[in-house]
């Protein structure tokens, strides 16, 4: 018997996140372990009069690719994939990894180079309606130091919420950011500030990420100054970079360090010029997510945290920073920290004062 929570998640993804309607062409990507959810999504799409297509991923293909790819293949642009993306209206991506560390020993230069090549496909998807969800698997539960049953509860509790109400609740924070000129973040080994003047914030209310719960904005590119020590590891492509410290001047990272995998951090900062600038400040708003589980989809939404994304800014709010990188790294303010807008404290120790 299907867990009724899976049915509820399928409804949220189809009916709320992407509002799928008759004649929509829908691409559903996912791993085999998420087949119960994928089948429910597929059924709902058919019932809506849409045209769904399912792509099931096989675990381990990415590792095989990077271990065996030639330079010519690495630089080859998959034109068919771009044309396929242009054909669809909606993209639903269901992550269901069986091994979260499969790419740990892959040369990061290969991953970065491939990201550059395929970036036009990612940009095309961002123009459409899309949503990402992670299905609870044993691999993700192990990363979170939980049993599978505990992780299922964590995922479904953070997802099955009144998203319309959360969207309404986020509006006040959005208004403060939209009318603000300068943000300052103060915390342990942290004092960083940047301009947000004439930038528009965006509510993360479950339309693209599920679960969601954040409000984010693009800082003025040349304005970031100060220093920050992040609370949790920065994870990308199976690599975990711990103890990240960054120092900024005139918007750009001028000093960096990490206690683990500092070389990988250096590689990412050198992907392109835009990777050294902050593309996003995100403020966590989902208080049903209380702990770090080594998955950015959940972790960046933790109520009482902020995250900075190195690299690409979302253009919707006026951001102009260009990069193939968009790497979110999290600072926990719940024990010690403040967010100030134009000198006024709007959050202290993880609790909003607005």
N, C-alpha and C positions, 0 to 999 in steps of 0.2 A: 504494500500500500504506500502510495506517495505521501511524503511528509506534507501536510497541508500548508506549511510555511513556504515550501517550494512553489506551490500554486499561487500564493499571495505575492511572492517576489516576481513571478512571471507577469502577473497583472500590473504590478508597479512599473516594470520595465516597458511593457507594451502600451499600457493605457495612460500612465502618468509621464514617464520619462520621455517617450518619443511620440505619444499620442498617435499611434499607428491607425491609419484609416484605409478605406477602400482604394485599391489601385496602387498603394505604396509598394515599391520594390525594396525588399528588406533582406540584407545580408546578415546572417547569424553565424558568427565565428565562435568556436569553443572546443575545449578538450573533451575526450570521450568520457571522463569522469563526471562531467556535467550533463550527461545525456538526459537525465530526468527533467532537469530545468529546460534544456533546449527543446525537448519534445513539447513541453507545456507552452513555451513561447511560440513554437511553430504552429501549434494547434490554434492558439489565440489569433495569430496573424491570419491564418486561413479563415477563421470565423469572422474576422474583420473585413474580409474581401481583399486582403493584401496578397502579394506574391513573394513569399519568403524563399530564400535559398540558404542551405546549411553547409558550412565548411567545417569539417571535424579535423582538428590538428592531431598529429601523432607525436608523442613525447620523444625527444632526442634528435629531431631533425635539424634543429639549429646547431647543435654541437657537431653533428656530422658535416654540416655545411661549412662551418668555420674551420674545422680540422682539415678539410680537403679542398677548399676553394682555391682557385688560381687567382692571380692578380687581375687577369682579364675578366673572369667571372665576377669577382668582387665589384668591379667597376661597371658591370653590365646593368643597364637600366631595364626593369621589367615592364615594358610598354603595355603588354596585355593587362597587367595588374592595374595600371593607371586607367585604362579604358574600362575595365570592369568596375572600378570605383566610381567612375563618372556615370555609369549606368544606374547605380542604386541610389535610393532616396534616404535610406535609413541603415545604420550599422549598429548591431548589437554584438558586443564582444564579451564573451564569458571566459574569464581566465580559470583554468583548472589544472594547475601544474602538478606534476608528479615528482619533480625534483627542482627545487628553487635555486640550486647551486650548479646546475649543469654547465653554465658558461663561465664559471669562476676561473678556470685556467686558460680561457681563450685570450689571445692577444687583444688588449683593449683597442689597439689601433685598427684592427680589422672591424670591430664593432662600430667604432666611430666613423670609419670610411664608408661602411655600408649604410649607416644612418644618413650620411650626406647624400648618397646616391638615391636612396628611396624617399628622401624628404618630400619631393613633390606629391607623392602618394598620400603621405600623412597630412599634408596641407589641404589636399582635395577632400579628404574625409572630414576635416575640421569645418568645411563649408556646408556639410550636410547635417542631418539629425543623427546623433550618435550617443551611445551610452556604454559604459564599461562596468562590469560586475565581476567579482571573484567568488566562484563557487567554493564552498568549504571542502578542502581535500586533506588527506593525511599530511601531505608535504607542507601545506600552509599551517596546519595545526601544530606540527613539529617546530616550525619556525617561531610560532607564537608561544611555545612551551605549554601547550594545552593538549588534552585528549581531543579526538575528533568530535566527540559529543559536546565538549566545552566550546570548541571553536564554532561549531554549528550554532550554538546558542548565541555566541558573540556576534556572528555575522547576521543572523536573523534579527536579533534585538537591535542592532545598529541600522538595519535596513527597513524593517516593517514599522514605519512611523507615519504620522500625519504630515506629509511633505508640503501640503498647501499651508499648514499652520507654520511650519518651520520657515517657509518662504516669507510669510508675513512677518515673523519675528526677526528675520534678517534685515528687513527693510530699514529699521531705525539705524543699525550700524552702517548700512549702505549710505544713508542720507548724511551721516556724520563724515564719512570718508569723502563723499562727493563734494562736500562743502569745506573740507579741510585743505590746508596748504602744506603742512609738514607732519611727518610721523617720526616719533622717537620710541625705540624699544630699549628698555633698561632691564638688566637681569644679571645673573651670575656671569662674570667676565664678559659682559655685553653692554655696550652703549653705542647704538647705531641710529642714524637718522637719515632721512631722505625726503625730498619734495614729492607731493602728490597733486600739486596745483594743476588745475584744469584736466585732471584725469578722472575717469568715471569708474567706480567699482562695479563688480559683477557678483551677483548672488549665486553661490553654488547650492542650489536647492533641489538636486536630484535629477536634473535634466540630462547631464552628461556623465557624472559619476554616481554610482549607487553602491554603497551608501554615500551620501554627500553631507553637507553641513559646513560651509565656509563662506566667507566674503573675501574676495581678492581684488587687488588693484595693481597696476603697473607703475612703479616709481619713475619719476623723471630720470632718464638714463644717466645723466652726468652728475646726479645730486647725492648719491650714496656716500656717506663718510662714517668713519668710526670702526668699531670692531665687534665681533660676535663669536661666541663659542656655542656650538650647537649641542643639544642635549642627547640626541639619539644618533645612531649610525646612519650615514647616508648610503643608500643601497641602489645599485644600478647594474643591470646585466649580470646578476649573480655575485657581484663584488660588494663587500661591506667595508665602507670607509669609516673608521671610528675616530672620535676626538677631533672633529673638524673645527678649525679656527680660521677665520678670514678677517683681513683688514682691508678697508676700502678707502680710496681717495679719488675724488672727482668721478665717482660712480664705478670705478674699476677696482678689481681685486689687485692689491699691490703686495700683499704677503699672505701666505697660506701655510697650514701645517695640518697634520693628522697623526694620530698615534698608531694607526694601522692602515695600510694600503695608501700611503701618501703618494706613491708613484701613480696610482690610478687617478687620484684627485688631480694631479698635475696633467695627466693625459686629457682628462675631461675639460679642464680649464683652457687647454691649448687646442681644442677641437676647431675653434675659429675665434675671431676677435670678440664676437658677441657673447661668448661663453663666460667671459670675465665680468659681465655686468648683471645686475639683478633685473630679471624680467617680471617678477611677481612678488608681492607680499600677500600671503594668505593668512586669515585669522580663523582658527578652528571654532566651529559652532555646534558640533554634534556631541552633546554631553552624555549620550548613550555609549559613546566610544571613550573608554576611560584608560586604556593601556596600549602601549606600543607593541605591535605584533609583527614588525619587520615587513610591512606591506604598505606602500605609500598611499594606496587608495583609501585605507582606513586611517593610517597614522596622521596624515596631514589634516584630518578633520577633528582630531581630539579636541574637545572643548577645553579651553585654557592654554592652548598652544598657538604659536605662529610658525609659519614657514616662509623661507625665502627660496625662490627658484632662480638658479643661475641659468642664464641663456634667454631663450625665446620668450617674448612678451605676447600676450593675447592682444590683438589689434582692436577688439571690440571696445575696450576702454581707453583707447588712445595710445597704447604702448607701441613703441617703434623699434625696440631692440630685436635684431635678427640673429638667429643662431639655429643650428641643428640640434643643439642641446636644450633641454628643459628639465632641470634636475632640482627637485624639491628637497630641502633639508630643514629639519624641524628643531625649534627651540621651545622647551617646556617652560611656561611662566607660572605654573600653578604653585610652586613652592616659594619662588622668589622672582618677581618680575612685574613690569608695568608696561602698558601701552599708552602713549600720550599723543594726542592730536592737537597741534598748535598750543602745546604746553599744558593741556588739560588731560588729566588721567581719565581714561575711559574704561580701563580694565586694570585690576590689581590682583596679583596672586591667582590669576585664572578666572576671576569673577568680574563680570561686567558691572560698571557703575552708571550705566545709561538707562 
